[in-house]
Amino acid sequence: MSTLLTRYPAYLQKGAEFADIQQALEPEVLALWQARDGMMEQLNVDSATWGLKYWEQALGIPVELAKPAAFRRSRVKSKLRGAGVTTVAMIQSVAESFSNGDVEVTELPERYRVEIEFVGSIGTPPNMEDLTAALGEIMPAHLGWDYVIIYKTWDGVKKNTWNELSAYTWQQVKESDLNG
């Protein structure tokens, strides 16, 4: 029995001609439903795939199909968040959209600068190049900014025993938050 046919009352389902028509229409209707669902996914930046290029074009962002979708999404989100007057909260929101972690922003008005500290992760966050470009678009021309990136120091590593660290590579030790 057809999926479409089950949507109709039982007295209509019993008619052979009606059932044949519904079976003939079913592949086309299902294709339309799938197309509709696919289109709806493109209207949300988090689920967009082929529709990312339209988001980028609408926001004046260069379309770079070779870049991963996650990076392209973060640029779109940053541009959307960066509309309006630049505030500390806006800078924080834009930086967090690229860093995948918490960010603290400190104003340094006497130096005409802003400090952006990546407190939610250890090591250099991904996609720093695009973050810098996004900040260049939203920051007033008279303000500069500095990044503060947290790394594991030797003092922090020394707090662990060799047995505790033997399961990790040196790169993992430097970028982890192992009890220190």
C-alpha positions, 0 to 999 in steps of 0.5 A: 500500500502506498504511503500517500494512500494511507493519508486518505480516508479508508473509503477512498483507499479502496478505489483501485483508480484512486490507489493507482493515481496515488501510487503514480504521484507518490515518487514526485510528492516524496521528491518535493517533500525532500527538496522542501526539507533540503531547502529549509536546511539551507535557511539555517547557517548551522545546517546549510551545505550548498546554501552557504555560498548564498549566505556568503554572497549576501553578506559580502564574504568571499565564497571559498568552496575549498574551505571546510563548511565549519570554517565558512559557517563561522565566518557567516555567523561572525558577520551576522553577529558583527552587525551594528555598533561594536561593543565588548560583547560583540567582539566576544561573540565574534571571537567565540564563534571562531575559537570554539571556546570561551573568550574574555575581552578587556578594553585598554582605552588608554592604549586604544587597544582591546585584549582578546584572551582565549580562556576556554582552550589551551593553544592556538584556536583554529581559524585565526586568519578568518577571526582576524579578518572578521575583527578587521571588519567590525573594529573601529579604525582607531582601535587595535587588538591583541590576542592572549593565547594560553599555553601549558608552561613547563612549571605546569607540566612539572606538577605531573609525574612521568607516569601520568604524562607517559600516555600523552605526546609532547604536543598533547601535554603542551595543549592539555589542561592536565592538573596544572 
